[in-house]
Amino acid sequence: MSSRDVVLARIRRALGDVPRGEGPEDPPVARDYHRVHGSRTTAQTVDLLAENLADYRAVVHRSEADGLPALIGRLLAERGTRTVLVPPGLDAGWLAAADVTRVPDRAGSTAQELDAVDSVVTGCAVAIAETGTLVLDAGPDQGRRRITLVPDHHLCVVRVPDQVVGSVPEGLTRLSPDRPLTWISGPSATSDIELDRVEGVHGPRTLEVILLAE
């Protein structure tokens, strides 16, 4: 038998108990899993997000809307940031107090050009409290996926409570599967065989998150 015959035979055996009239579009799959784990208030959900983000070594800040520009300006100044990548739909007021050169999100930018930028500031699509995860979907205030993967510092603003959900199933209902989704749980990190942690290998070495109360 050829490899193809072996694979097809295994598929036929796996489908042997499937009713003849059943198609892939309507399998009887149970969807009774828990969408929410436990009972939390909105404030508790936001606190859980902050706790899990910090557990993943993200730096978490909280701000009211009127204090956001000053906070962003201070955080960028403390890092010595001179250039900031800016998605096309980012609220211009967010960087009003920052003494930086704004670099637009261009399709033609090379990896070397992006690597030379000090920081990137974005919004997000949804934040998942139980896993401490930020999800970006390339929306206007988030830009192309690569601008949040190449620069060494990512400053992400999460609007709370509107963009915060408790669980992954809740988050998925807010996301479109035909958009480029980037799931971020803390700064980029990996470990070698001796479990020595190395940050910044697959993305930003530093992730700062601002929970913006609205």
N, C-alpha and C positions, 0 to 999 in steps of 0.2 A: 504494500500500500504506500502511496505517496504521502507526504506530510499533509497535503490538502485533504486527502481522504481521511486521515486520522483526525484532523480538526473537525471536519464535517460530521464524522461519526460521533464524536464526543458531543457536539451540539445537538444532534438528533436524540441521543440518550438523555441529555439534560432536559429536552423539551418533550420527552415521552409522555409525561402526565399532564401536559397542557391541553385543555379542551380545543377541539378543532376550530371552533368559531372565534376563539379569542385572539385578538391582535395586540401588537405592542403598544397601541394607543390607549388600551383600556384594561391593563392587568389589575387583578383584584389585590392590590397592595394595601395593607393596613396603614392608615395614617393617624394612628391614635397615640403617637408619642407626645410627650409633654412639650408644650410651646414655652411655658414659663416654669421655672423651678423655684418654688417657694413663693412667699407673698412679701412684696416690698412696696413702700411708698415711692413716689417719684424722686424725692430727695435721697432716699436710701439707694435707689438705683444709680443715681449720679455719683454718690459717695463710693459705691462699689466699683464703678468705672474708674474713678480716680485711684482707688486702692490697687486695682489690678494693673492699671497703667504703670503706677509707681513700682509694683512688684516686678514688672518687666524692664525696669530701669529707665523708663521714660520720666522726664521732669514735668510735673504737673503744676499748673498755675490756674488761679480762678480770677475772673474779672467781670465787672459790670460793663455795659456797652460804652459808657462815657469814659471809662478808664482804659479801654483797650489800646488806643493809639499810643498812649504814654507807656503802657506795659511792653508792647512790642518794641517800641523805640529803645527802652531800657535794656531789654533782653538782647537785642541785636548789638547795642553798644557794649554791653558787658562781654560779648564774644569777640568784639573787634571787627564785626561784620562791616564790610565796605560795599559789597555787591549782593543784591537779592533778586532771585528769580521770581517773577510775578506772573501768575496765570492771567489770562485776558479778562476774566470776569471777577477778579478779586476786588473787593470794596476798596477804593482808592483811599478812603479815610483811615483804613487800618494802618497804613504806613505814613500817615501825615506827620507823626512826630519822630520819624526815623531819618537820620542823616546818612542815607545810603544811595547808591546808584542802582536804579531799578533796571533789571535785565528782562526783556519780554520773552515769553515762551514762543520760540520760533521753531517751525518744522525742520529747518535746515541746520539747526545748531548741532555741532559735533559733540561727541562724548568728552573730548578734551576741553571744549568751550564750557560745557556744563560743569565739568570737574573744577574749573577755575573759579566758579561762583561760590561765594562764601556760604550763603544760606538760601533756602526756599521757604516761602510763606504760602500756605494754602488753607482752604476750608476742607470740609469732608462731606461725604454723603450720609454716613451713619456711623455711630459708635456703639459697640456691644459691650455692655457692662460685665457680664459673666466671664468673658474671655479677655477683657481689656484690649479689644481690637478696634482699630479705626479702619473704615472701608472708604476708599476713594473710587469714584466711577468716572473720572475724567470730565466732571462737570466744569462749568465756566470758572468757578473759583478754585479749581483743583489742577487744571491743565493736563498736559500729556503725562502719561505714566512715568516716563523716564526722568522728568524733572524732579521727582521725589525719590529717585533711586540713585542718582549720581552725586549731587551735592552732599557734603558731609554733615550738614545741619538742616533739619526739617522742623519748622515751626508750624503746627497745625492747630487751627481754631475750630472748636466744636461748639455749636450752639446748643445750650441746654435750657430746658429739657427736650426741645423739639427733635434733635438729632440723636438722642440717646434711647436705646432699647435695652431690654434685659437680656435676651437670649439670641442665639444664632438664628433659630427659626423666625423670630420676630424681625430680625434684620433682613433676612432673605426676602420677606414680603415687600420690603421697601426698595429692593434693588432690581435692576433689569438685567437679565442674563445676556443680552446682546451688547452690553457695554463692557469696556475693559476695566475689570475690577482689581484693585490692589488692596490686599488685606494686610494690615500692619499691626503687629503685636510687639511693641517696643522697638528700640533701635536694632539695626541689623546685627546679628551675632551668630557665631558658630563655635564649635568646640572640636579640638583634635582628639586623637585616640586617648590622650592622657587627661581629657576633659579640661584643658586650658582654654578659657573663653577668649575669643578674639572678636572684637566689634568692628563694624564698618566694612565687612567683606562683601556683602550683597546689597548694601544700601547705606543710608546715613548712619554715621557713628553716634550721632546725638539726635534724639527725638524729644522735642518739647511740645507739650499740649496745653492749650489755653481753653479752659471750660468757660465759655462766654454766657453769662446769665442774661436771658432776654425775657 
